[in-house]
Amino acid sequence: MVVATAKVAVVARPSSHCPMSRIVFTPSGLDAEVADGTSVLDAARKLGVDLDSVCGGRGICGRCQVTPSVGSFPKWGIEARVESLTPPGQDEIDYRGKRPLVEGNRLGCMAKVCGDVVIDVPAMSQVHKQIVRKDLDLGEIVVDPNFSLYYVSVQQSTLGDGVTAIEELRSAVATQHHLAEPTVANHVLSTVHRAIDKGDGGATVAIRRGTPGEIVAVWPGFVDTAFGIAVDVGSTTVAGHLIDLTTGEVVASAGVMNPQIRFGEDLMSRVSYVMMNPGGDKELTSAIRTSLNSLALELCSKAKIATSDVLEIVLVGNPIMHHILLGIDPTPLGAAPFVLATDEAVTGSARELNLDLPNASYYVGPCIAGHVGADTAGAILAEGPHRGSSMQLLI
């Protein structure tokens, strides 16, 4: 087997006796040999890696946070270890006590290279953020979410009534809107008192369809809109759109680089990483779910809404992305006969995927075959070639 190897730049060799180590940055793929003791930030600057810093490398701003990867990376011939970077010094420890430092991250200006290492530069630390290239054209669709919003007036309970806030809320929905008394999702229990009190007895509930329906969100006062997020989990880019589910309007769009790139640029490389590294599947799953949380927060921030206003998130992707997102072992897709764990849509509470969308449910689209995924199913549904009589090509 012939293995192609890229040329490796050599950066800052102060003397022939100074030990050198290889550093690889993802998602850019830029790499170099650097003298041991070189800070990650300095190596990034000399290579032209897009790593932010506004304090001049003094450990103050926290913009240069990076994520070191640990494990085997055959593509680069690297066995990255925790010891490949110097341990946190007092300045970095002090920073962690003052400002947020994402778990597992290091300050690029403080962490120094002392062995071969793979460093991921997360979207939050990039000067030039990922731009969505996947435009959304909804065309003519009927907006038909699987929930409805209802405003109710709730009687304030008095001492001796023996009536709970939930009972009052369910009764108000049934009597004021002529519905069967709905059930209540467990996560709603912690918000009921606050919503009723803050709304002076008036509250809006979101009821998911069913027999009976289920209350999945409660807001104080009158609320007339709720939102959904549509996400294309691509192997390179994760693109998301925030949609007003009462009007169908796209109110915000954003995209981030898929952080799994640090485990391999192509899908088979990521499957190989899982095969060669115990726990690698959990690393990839955690990486994409963390990225989805960042994306959802960015979308909500752009629209100036709370994450609790999102009631639905729909995700599509190729079969390997589909399996990794759901925490399913992707290795059967790495070799013939490419057997899917399931070709059906998967639904549940967003909390099951560790997504910070407290009131949302998720829908992961169905796959079609071993390497024909939910992204293709979504494209067919959106473009509707089956509804036409002429031959069409879907790209």
C-alpha positions as CSV (number, residue, x, y, z in Angstrom):
1,M,0.0,0.0,0.0
2,V,1.3,3.4,-0.9
3,V,0.8,6.2,1.6
4,A,0.9,9.8,0.4
5,T,2.6,12.1,2.9
6,A,2.3,15.9,2.9
7,K,5.3,18.2,3.1
8,V,5.9,19.4,6.6
9,A,7.0,23.0,7.2
10,V,9.7,23.6,9.7
11,V,9.2,26.6,12.0
12,A,11.5,28.2,14.4
13,R,14.5,25.9,14.7
14,P,16.8,27.9,17.0
15,S,19.6,25.4,17.1
16,S,20.5,22.0,15.7
17,H,20.3,20.6,19.3
18,C,16.8,21.8,20.1
19,P,14.2,18.9,20.1
20,M,11.5,19.3,17.5
21,S,7.9,18.1,17.5
22,R,5.2,18.1,14.9
23,I,2.0,20.1,15.4
24,V,-1.1,19.7,13.2
25,F,-3.9,22.2,13.3
26,T,-7.5,21.3,12.4
27,P,-9.8,22.1,10.6
28,S,-7.2,24.0,8.5
29,G,-4.9,20.9,8.1
30,L,-1.8,23.2,8.4
31,D,1.1,21.5,10.1
32,A,4.8,22.1,11.0
33,E,7.7,21.0,13.0
34,V,8.3,23.4,15.8
35,A,10.9,23.6,18.6
36,D,9.8,22.1,21.8
37,G,8.7,25.0,24.1
38,T,7.0,26.9,21.3
39,S,3.5,28.1,22.4
40,V,0.6,26.8,20.4
41,L,-0.3,30.5,19.6
42,D,3.1,31.2,18.3
43,A,3.1,28.1,16.1
44,A,-0.4,29.1,14.8
45,R,0.8,32.6,14.0
46,K,3.8,31.5,12.1
47,L,1.8,29.0,10.1
48,G,-1.0,31.5,9.4
49,V,-3.6,29.5,11.3
50,D,-6.8,31.4,12.0
51,L,-6.5,31.6,15.9
52,D,-7.8,34.7,17.7
53,S,-5.9,36.7,20.3
54,V,-6.4,40.3,21.4
55,C,-4.2,40.4,24.6
56,G,-0.9,39.7,22.9
57,G,-0.6,36.2,24.4
58,R,-0.7,37.3,28.0
59,G,-3.4,34.9,29.1
60,I,-6.0,37.6,29.7
61,C,-8.6,37.5,26.9
62,G,-9.2,33.8,26.5
63,R,-9.8,34.2,22.7
64,C,-7.0,31.7,21.9
65,Q,-8.7,28.6,23.4
66,V,-7.8,25.4,21.6
67,T,-8.8,21.8,22.0
68,P,-5.9,19.3,22.1
69,S,-6.7,15.9,20.7
70,V,-5.5,12.6,22.2
71,G,-5.1,9.4,20.3
72,S,-3.7,7.8,17.2
73,F,-3.8,9.8,13.9
74,P,-2.4,7.5,11.2
75,K,-3.1,10.2,8.5
76,W,-0.4,12.3,10.0
77,G,1.6,9.6,11.6
78,I,1.0,11.1,15.1
79,E,0.3,9.5,18.4
80,A,-0.9,12.4,20.4
81,R,-0.8,12.3,24.2
82,V,-1.8,14.5,27.1
83,E,1.9,15.0,27.7
84,S,2.4,16.5,24.3
85,L,1.6,19.9,25.8
86,T,3.1,21.4,29.0
87,P,0.7,21.1,31.9
88,P,-1.3,24.2,32.9
89,G,0.9,26.8,34.7
90,Q,-0.2,29.2,37.4
91,D,-1.3,31.8,34.9
92,E,-3.6,29.4,33.1
93,I,-5.0,28.0,36.4
94,D,-5.7,31.6,37.5
95,Y,-7.5,32.3,34.3
96,R,-9.8,29.3,34.7
97,G,-10.8,30.7,38.1
98,K,-11.7,34.1,36.7
99,R,-13.3,33.5,33.3
100,P,-15.0,30.6,31.4
101,L,-12.6,28.1,30.0
102,V,-14.4,25.3,28.1
103,E,-13.8,21.9,29.6
104,G,-10.8,20.2,27.9
105,N,-9.6,23.4,26.3
106,R,-6.2,25.1,26.8
107,L,-5.1,28.6,26.3
108,G,-3.0,28.6,23.1
109,C,-0.7,31.3,24.4
110,M,0.1,29.3,27.6
111,A,0.2,25.7,26.3
112,K,3.7,24.9,24.9
113,V,4.5,22.0,22.6
114,C,6.7,19.2,24.0
115,G,5.6,16.3,21.7
116,D,3.7,15.6,18.5
117,V,0.2,17.0,18.9
118,V,-3.0,17.6,17.0
119,I,-4.7,20.9,17.9
120,D,-8.3,21.8,17.0
121,V,-9.2,25.5,16.7
122,P,-12.9,25.7,17.6
123,A,-15.2,28.1,15.8
124,M,-15.3,30.4,18.9
125,S,-11.5,30.9,18.6
126,Q,-11.4,31.6,14.8
127,V,-11.1,35.2,13.6
128,H,-13.0,34.4,10.4
129,K,-16.1,32.4,11.4
130,Q,-17.7,29.7,9.2
131,I,-20.1,31.1,6.6
132,V,-23.3,29.2,5.7
133,R,-23.0,28.2,2.0
134,K,-26.1,26.1,2.1
135,D,-28.9,28.5,1.4
136,L,-32.5,27.6,2.4
137,D,-35.2,27.8,-0.2
138,L,-38.5,26.7,1.4
139,G,-40.5,27.2,-1.8
140,E,-44.2,26.8,-1.3
141,I,-44.9,24.7,1.8
142,V,-47.7,24.5,4.3
143,V,-46.6,25.4,7.8
144,D,-48.0,22.6,10.0
145,P,-46.1,22.2,13.2
146,N,-47.0,19.3,15.5
147,F,-47.9,21.6,18.4
148,S,-50.4,24.5,19.1
149,L,-50.2,27.5,21.4
150,Y,-53.0,28.3,23.8
151,Y,-53.3,31.3,26.2
152,V,-55.1,30.6,29.4
153,S,-56.1,32.5,32.6
154,V,-55.2,30.4,35.7
155,Q,-56.9,30.9,39.0
156,Q,-54.4,31.6,41.8
157,S,-54.8,28.8,44.4
158,T,-55.6,29.8,47.9
159,L,-54.8,28.1,51.2
160,G,-56.9,25.0,51.7
161,D,-57.8,24.5,48.0
162,G,-55.6,21.4,47.8
163,V,-55.2,22.1,44.0
164,T,-51.8,22.0,42.4
165,A,-50.5,24.5,39.9
166,I,-50.4,21.8,37.3
167,E,-54.0,20.8,38.0
168,E,-55.1,24.4,37.6
169,L,-53.2,24.7,34.3
170,R,-54.6,21.5,32.8
171,S,-58.1,22.4,33.9
172,A,-57.8,25.9,32.4
173,V,-56.7,24.5,29.0
174,A,-59.6,22.0,29.0
175,T,-62.3,24.5,29.9
176,Q,-61.1,27.6,28.1
177,H,-60.2,25.8,24.8
178,H,-62.6,22.8,24.9
179,L,-59.9,20.3,24.8
180,A,-59.3,17.0,26.7
181,E,-57.1,17.6,29.7
182,P,-53.5,17.4,28.4
183,T,-50.7,15.5,30.1
184,V,-47.6,17.4,31.2
185,A,-44.0,16.7,30.2
186,N,-41.8,16.3,33.3
187,H,-39.4,19.1,32.3
188,V,-42.3,21.6,32.4
189,L,-42.9,21.1,36.2
190,S,-40.0,23.3,37.1
191,T,-41.3,26.3,35.1
192,V,-45.1,26.3,35.9
193,H,-45.0,28.4,39.1
194,R,-42.7,31.0,37.7
195,A,-44.7,31.3,34.5
196,I,-48.0,31.7,36.2
197,D,-46.7,34.2,38.8
198,K,-44.8,36.3,36.3
199,G,-47.8,36.4,34.0
200,D,-50.1,37.5,36.8
201,G,-52.2,34.4,36.3
202,G,-52.0,34.4,32.5
203,A,-49.8,31.9,30.7
204,T,-49.2,30.5,27.2
205,V,-48.8,26.7,26.8
206,A,-47.5,24.7,23.9
207,I,-49.3,21.5,23.5
208,R,-47.9,18.7,21.3
209,R,-50.4,16.8,19.3
210,G,-51.6,13.5,20.7
211,T,-54.5,11.8,22.4
212,P,-54.5,13.5,24.7
213,G,-52.0,16.3,23.9
214,E,-49.0,17.0,26.0
215,I,-47.9,20.4,27.5
216,V,-44.3,20.8,26.5
217,A,-43.7,24.4,27.4
218,V,-45.2,27.2,29.5
219,W,-44.5,30.9,29.2
220,P,-45.7,33.8,31.3
221,G,-48.3,36.1,29.6
222,F,-49.3,36.0,26.0
223,V,-47.0,34.3,23.5
224,D,-48.0,33.9,19.8
225,T,-44.9,32.3,18.2
226,A,-42.5,29.4,18.7
227,F,-39.5,28.3,16.7
228,G,-37.8,25.3,15.1
229,I,-34.3,24.7,14.0
230,A,-33.4,22.8,10.8
231,V,-29.8,21.4,10.6
232,D,-27.8,19.8,7.9
233,V,-25.0,17.9,9.7
234,G,-22.4,17.8,6.9
235,S,-19.1,16.1,7.2
236,T,-17.4,19.5,6.8
237,T,-20.0,22.2,7.6
238,V,-22.9,22.1,10.0
239,A,-25.5,24.5,8.7
240,G,-28.6,25.6,10.6
241,H,-31.6,27.7,10.1
242,L,-34.0,29.1,12.8
243,I,-37.6,29.2,11.6
244,D,-40.7,30.8,13.0
245,L,-43.1,27.9,13.0
246,T,-46.2,30.1,13.0
247,T,-45.3,31.9,9.7
248,G,-42.6,29.7,8.1
249,E,-40.2,32.7,8.0
250,V,-36.5,31.9,8.3
251,V,-35.4,34.4,11.0
252,A,-31.7,33.4,11.3
253,S,-29.0,31.3,9.7
254,A,-25.6,30.2,10.8
255,G,-22.9,27.6,10.2
256,V,-19.9,26.1,11.9
257,M,-17.1,23.9,10.9
258,N,-17.8,20.3,11.8
259,P,-15.3,19.8,14.7
260,Q,-15.0,16.1,13.8
261,I,-12.5,17.2,11.1
262,R,-9.7,16.8,13.7
263,F,-10.4,13.1,13.7
264,G,-10.2,12.8,9.9
265,E,-11.2,15.0,7.0
266,D,-13.2,12.3,5.2
267,L,-15.8,9.9,6.6
268,M,-13.8,6.7,6.3
269,S,-11.0,8.4,8.3
270,R,-13.4,9.0,11.1
271,V,-14.6,5.5,11.0
272,S,-11.0,4.3,11.1
273,Y,-10.4,6.6,14.1
274,V,-13.3,4.9,16.0
275,M,-11.9,1.4,15.1
276,M,-8.3,2.3,16.3
277,N,-9.2,4.3,19.4
278,P,-11.3,2.8,22.2
279,G,-13.9,5.4,23.1
280,G,-13.4,7.2,19.8
281,D,-17.1,6.9,18.9
282,K,-18.0,8.8,22.1
283,E,-15.4,11.5,21.3
284,L,-17.0,12.1,17.8
285,T,-20.5,12.1,19.3
286,S,-19.5,14.6,21.9
287,A,-17.8,16.8,19.4
288,I,-20.8,17.1,17.1
289,R,-23.3,17.6,19.9
290,T,-21.2,20.3,21.4
291,S,-21.1,22.0,18.0
292,L,-24.9,21.7,17.7
293,N,-25.3,23.5,21.0
294,S,-23.0,26.3,19.9
295,L,-24.9,26.6,16.6
296,A,-28.3,26.7,18.4
297,L,-27.1,29.3,20.8
298,E,-25.8,31.5,17.9
299,L,-29.1,31.2,16.0
300,C,-31.1,32.1,19.1
301,S,-28.8,35.0,19.8
302,K,-29.2,36.4,16.3
303,A,-32.9,36.3,16.6
304,K,-32.9,37.6,20.2
305,I,-34.9,34.7,21.5
306,A,-34.3,32.2,24.4
307,T,-33.4,28.6,23.7
308,S,-36.6,27.7,25.6
309,D,-38.6,29.2,22.7
310,V,-37.4,26.4,20.4
311,L,-39.8,23.5,20.3
312,E,-38.4,21.4,17.4
313,I,-35.1,20.6,16.0
314,V,-34.8,18.5,12.8
315,L,-31.5,17.1,11.8
316,V,-30.3,15.3,8.6
317,G,-26.9,14.0,7.5
318,N,-25.2,11.2,5.7
319,P,-25.4,7.7,7.4
320,I,-22.1,8.0,9.3
321,M,-23.0,11.5,10.6
322,H,-26.5,10.1,11.4
323,H,-25.1,7.2,13.5
324,I,-22.4,9.3,15.3
325,L,-24.9,12.0,16.2
326,L,-27.3,9.4,17.7
327,G,-24.4,7.7,19.5
328,I,-24.6,4.6,17.3
329,D,-21.4,2.7,16.4
330,P,-20.5,3.7,12.8
331,T,-18.0,1.0,12.1
332,P,-20.4,-1.4,10.3
333,L,-20.7,1.4,7.7
334,G,-16.9,1.2,7.1
335,A,-17.0,-2.0,5.1
336,A,-19.4,-4.0,3.0
337,P,-22.3,-4.8,3.2
338,F,-22.6,-1.3,4.9
339,V,-25.4,-2.3,7.3
340,L,-27.4,0.5,8.9
341,A,-28.5,0.2,12.5
342,T,-31.8,1.6,11.5
343,D,-33.3,3.2,8.4
344,E,-36.2,4.8,10.2
345,A,-36.6,8.3,11.6
346,V,-35.6,8.7,15.2
347,T,-37.4,11.1,17.6
348,G,-37.1,12.0,21.2
349,S,-36.4,14.8,23.7
350,A,-33.5,17.1,22.7
351,R,-32.2,16.4,26.2
352,E,-31.5,12.8,25.1
353,L,-28.9,14.2,22.7
354,N,-27.4,16.6,25.4
355,L,-28.8,19.5,23.4
356,D,-29.4,22.7,25.5
357,L,-32.9,23.2,24.1
358,P,-35.0,22.5,27.3
359,N,-38.5,22.4,25.6
360,A,-37.5,20.9,22.2
361,S,-38.0,17.5,20.7
362,Y,-35.7,16.2,18.0
363,Y,-36.4,14.5,14.7
364,V,-33.5,12.8,12.9
365,G,-34.6,12.0,9.3
366,P,-34.6,8.4,8.0
367,C,-31.7,7.0,6.0
368,I,-32.3,5.2,2.7
369,A,-29.4,2.8,2.4
370,G,-25.9,2.2,3.6
371,H,-24.4,5.3,2.1
372,V,-27.6,7.2,1.1
373,G,-28.6,9.2,4.2
374,A,-31.2,11.4,5.8
375,D,-29.7,14.4,3.9
376,T,-30.7,12.8,0.6
377,A,-34.1,11.9,2.0
378,G,-34.5,15.5,3.1
379,A,-33.4,16.8,-0.3
380,I,-36.0,14.6,-2.0
381,L,-38.7,15.7,0.3
382,A,-37.8,19.4,-0.2
383,E,-37.3,19.3,-4.0
384,G,-40.1,16.8,-4.8
385,P,-38.7,15.2,-8.0
386,H,-41.3,12.4,-7.4
387,R,-44.1,15.0,-7.8
388,G,-43.0,15.8,-11.4
389,S,-43.4,13.8,-14.6
390,S,-40.1,14.8,-16.3
391,M,-36.7,13.2,-15.6
392,Q,-34.7,15.2,-13.0
393,L,-31.2,15.1,-11.5
394,L,-30.8,15.8,-7.8
395,I,-27.3,17.0,-6.9
